[in-house]
Amino acid sequence: MSTLSRRDFAKFIAAGAAAGAAIGAPSVWAQGRTRGRVVVIGGGWGGATAAKKIRQMDRAIQVTLVEPSASFVTCPFSNYVIAGWRQINQITHNYNALASRHGVTVVRDTAQAIDGAAKRVRLAGGRTLNYDKLIVAPGIDFRWGAIEGYDERASEKMPHAWKAGPQTLLLRRQLEAMADGGLVIMTVPANPFRCPPGPYERAAQIAYYLKQRKPRSKILILDAKDAFSKQGLFQDGWQSQYPGMIEWVPLSRDGAVTKVMPNELTVETQLGEKHRGAVVNVIPPQFAGRIARDSGLANASGWCPVNPATFESTQAQNVHVIGDATIAGAMPKSGFAANSQGKLAALAVVNALNARPHAAPTFVNTCYSLIAPEYGISVADVFRVTDAGIVAAPNAGGVSPRQADAAFRRSEAQYALGWYASMTQDIWGA
Ligand SMILES: Cc1cc2nc3c(=O)[nH]c(=O)nc-3n(C[C@H](O)[C@H](O)[C@H](O)COP(=O)(O)OP(=O)(O)OC[C@H]3O[C@@H](n4cnc5c(N)ncnc54)[C@H](O)[C@@H]3O)c2cc1C
């Protein structure tokens, strides 16, 4: 049996303290040996990444992750649950490895208020957490009422399914219950919003289901913009796999929906045209998750400005904001981007608590979308920090070729599966 070195012993004490300490107050044993206390709000793509990576880089830092749910259902791959070829348990992840393997203290609660001056977070359950550094990763909330008539109650009739979980299953059930020949309406917001290619992948996945089970049905996409991510690739895929099934109506052809009547499953556009569906999927306009807005981390846009080299808030010291809630220049609101930003914020925090310098990062984002289970398309980008913020590096990315053959599309679908497995392992795995 080897003897513990002084350094290992200090680490051991700190790790034990992080796993077992009373919330917000390091145990007497750990005091003086703990490099600092980090609180992370939100255990999704950004927050869970940051919590784990800090502990992987420096076990002497105590990390407390606040998340209301016992498990997390990913939006990535939730369109395949709606299509019926993935199950919700295949996209559900828990926090066991973060807690037991990485020594993250996972607190099942909701952050209610941030006191930046006192460096404290108050939880809905009444407890208070003290921090040296805070990482805020609450994702998005919906702007209820921005589309007249669309509030949380209306989403029970016209699901958004833009936060994965019960809403995903509701949309799936509605499609299953729909008769052949029914019209599925999707409404899509203007930029910026979570997952720019997501609605168009969803249309393809719904079409995949309808083609097999209800082939006389149609999908109408009413869009509040005139162009979208991977547009050429999506439209080619829709045409080749589901000819005549998907119609896309852009803003310039009166695609923006301004009002909904949930009881009649009817939506109304800017120019007053009404469309009635058998199933209506409303993806509403969004802004940063509530805790970020309530704590003054968001600006008038509803999103949170950050220093692009560290993702520290420009509105509050010692507070980093990551993921969909941020204004991140050219980076999309994607799980991949949130994961990259989680790693960056983790590094910035570890560097700061160790009094080490921090260098500006380079980011990557790859986004796969599946037109069908064996038909994948992708976009990749490299992002650099410049005086103008985060910009896409020229000639360093692009979309997959439009003229690719079936074997190429099958490979891209395989890469998508590999991407999901490695990302979720990186974030929630042991
Ligand atoms: C249909 C769909 C498909 C998608 N597909 C892809 C894809 O293929 N690839 C990709 O990269 N991205 C994809 N995305 C986007 C991706 O889901 C988001 O970009 C990503 O989840 C953002 O991570 P986040 O950490 O900012 O927020 P989230 O992952 O949503 O995590 C936020 C967490 O914060 C918690 N929280 C909120 N408020 C509080 C509070 N006050 N206290 C404590 N906890 C709180 C929430 O419970 C949640 O767990 C898709 C999105 C959708 C809707």
The ligand as an ORCA input file, in Angstrom:
! r2SCAN-3c Opt
* xyz 0 1
  C     -35.096     19.931    -31.030
  C     -33.703     20.359    -30.696
  C     -32.625     19.693    -31.248
  C     -31.323     20.090    -30.948
  N     -30.284     19.422    -31.532
  C     -29.028     19.826    -31.293
  C     -27.935     19.139    -31.896
  O     -28.121     18.182    -32.648
  N     -26.684     19.563    -31.616
  C     -26.440     20.599    -30.767
  O     -25.270     20.919    -30.540
  N     -27.459     21.269    -30.174
  C     -28.730     20.916    -30.406
  N     -29.771     21.572    -29.791
  C     -29.486     22.753    -28.939
  C     -29.128     22.392    -27.488
  O     -30.171     21.642    -26.907
  C     -28.918     23.654    -26.665
  O     -28.119     24.551    -27.378
  C     -28.257     23.315    -25.336
  O     -29.143     22.542    -24.545
  C     -27.847     24.575    -24.575
  O     -27.230     24.234    -23.372
  P     -27.442     25.143    -22.078
  O     -26.550     24.566    -21.033
  O     -27.339     26.573    -22.414
  O     -28.972     24.905    -21.667
  P     -29.686     23.538    -21.276
  O     -28.985     22.394    -21.854
  O     -31.128     23.720    -21.584
  O     -29.522     23.458    -19.695
  C     -30.101     24.419    -18.854
  C     -30.300     23.776    -17.479
  O     -30.454     24.816    -16.507
  C     -31.430     24.411    -15.577
  N     -31.937     25.631    -14.952
  C     -32.624     26.645    -15.519
  N     -32.885     27.597    -14.607
  C     -32.345     27.183    -13.437
  C     -32.298     27.739    -12.134
  N     -32.854     28.904    -11.838
  N     -31.664     27.027    -11.165
  C     -31.090     25.826    -11.443
  N     -31.107     25.264    -12.672
  C     -31.726     25.940    -13.646
  C     -32.459     23.656    -16.415
  O     -33.237     22.789    -15.607
  C     -31.562     22.914    -17.397
  O     -31.224     21.638    -16.895
  C     -31.095     21.184    -30.060
  C     -32.185     21.848    -29.490
  C     -33.477     21.452    -29.809
  C     -34.639     22.185    -29.185
*
